[in-house]
Amino acid sequence: MPFPQLQLGRVDEQLSNLSLMPVSAEGFIHDKILPTIPNLAQESGIIPKYGKAHLKAYSCKRDLWDENQHRIKWELDSPERYDIEYYDIEDYIPDRLAAQFQAPIDAHRDSMGALESIKNETIEQSLADLMSDTSILTNNATPATKWNAASSTPLKDMEVAMEAVRTKIGRRPNRAVIAANALSALTYNDEIKGLVSGLRTVMTHQQVIDVLKTQLGLTEILVGSAVKNTAKDGQTDVIADIWDEVCVFYYAPESASLKTPSFGFRFQLPNFSRVSRRRSTNDTGDMQRLEWAYQDKVMNVDASYLLYNTLT
């Protein structure tokens, strides 16, 4: 990588309020998908897990002269455990580079912004991979007719997914994550447009979301619109979707609570996001470091349903 030229680190006076940087910040949803365990004190632990014996219907009627009592054996299933993992990323800022920059451009501040972006990209990609993996989300299907086809029936596909979850955990999903490209295809869909009175044109993304929430009884739909650069260092940039052609329905409470089913939780230590700066070993610049620690864990796969490869 060539050393930055002086003129590239300076900003002309008339452009001192403008700089350009591709960002994906508006598309990050990783911190909105899973409820976060509050006030977590330890980086690992055991989570009690109840079985499904309490979902059975028993013959409990007692005859007039019957002294016997009806008894069941109730016990906990094998417990789950969580193990928080630690991550870090750092950047080297040569003194010569920092000296070339003029206000309002600041090498250290912009470097930290890049590290924060990498952190979010990494967490978003990890969660998207988890929620797109058919070997993990084993309740899954591909629509028989892809959603960008005129004859597709996405609402029917979604209703099948919703009912599949209900028959396993006794509750319909209350949340969904849909990839931005899948949502865009639905703006042209005749089945969905037919539910909006007087609509004859392409729908907006928000109109589609409103229809889905109303028809399916969802409290929240998150749109995965973050992008990633898949090119190797030094190669031509290649931008792709992090969330691609998927729609995931799942049940999760607003916050963690006892005896409540949930597709998963985020385990993280409170306020653990460390920023540090140190001099390089050869004393020619600064090393900026960002650390974070968390675990996104699936707790009940039956509380989810994955629709994948939704587009042709």
Stockholm file with secondary structure:
# STOCKHOLM 1.0

chainA/1-312         MPFPQLQLGRVDEQLSNLSLMPVSAEGFIHDKILPTIPNLAQESGIIPKYGKAHLKAYSCKRDLWDENQHRIKWELDSPERYDIEYYDIEDYIPDRLAAQFQAPIDAHRDSMGALESIKNETIEQSLADLMSDTSILTNNATPATKWNAASSTPLKDMEVAMEAVRTKIGRRPNRAVIAANALSALTYNDEIKGLVSGLRTVMTHQQVIDVLKTQLGLTEILVGSAVKNTAKDGQTDVIADIWDEVCVFYYAPESASLKTPSFGFRFQLPNFSRVSRRRSTNDTGDMQRLEWAYQDKVMNVDASYLLYNTLT
#=GR chainA/1-312 SS CCCCCGGGSCCCGGGTTCCCCCCCGGGCCHHHHSCBCTTCCCSEEEECCBCSGGGCCCCCCCCTTCCCCCCCCCCBCCCEEEECEEEEEEEEEEHHHHHHCCTTCCHHHHHHHHHHHHHHHHHHHHHHHHHTCTTTSCSEECCSSCTTSTTCCHHHHHHHHHHHHHHHHSSCCCEEEEEHHHHHHHTTCHHHHTTSTTCCSCCCHHHHHHHHHHHHTCSEEEEECCEEECSCTTSCCCEEESSCSCEEEECCCSSCCTTCCCSEEEECCTTCEEEEEEECTTSSEEEEEEEEEEEEEESCGGGEEEECCCCC
#=GC SS_cons         CCCCCGGGSCCCGGGTTCCCCCCCGGGCCHHHHSCBCTTCCCSEEEECCBCSGGGCCCCCCCCTTCCCCCCCCCCBCCCEEEECEEEEEEEEEEHHHHHHCCTTCCHHHHHHHHHHHHHHHHHHHHHHHHHTCTTTSCSEECCSSCTTSTTCCHHHHHHHHHHHHHHHHSSCCCEEEEEHHHHHHHTTCHHHHTTSTTCCSCCCHHHHHHHHHHHHTCSEEEEECCEEECSCTTSCCCEEESSCSCEEEECCCSSCCTTCCCSEEEECCTTCEEEEEEECTTSSEEEEEEEEEEEEEESCGGGEEEECCCCC
//
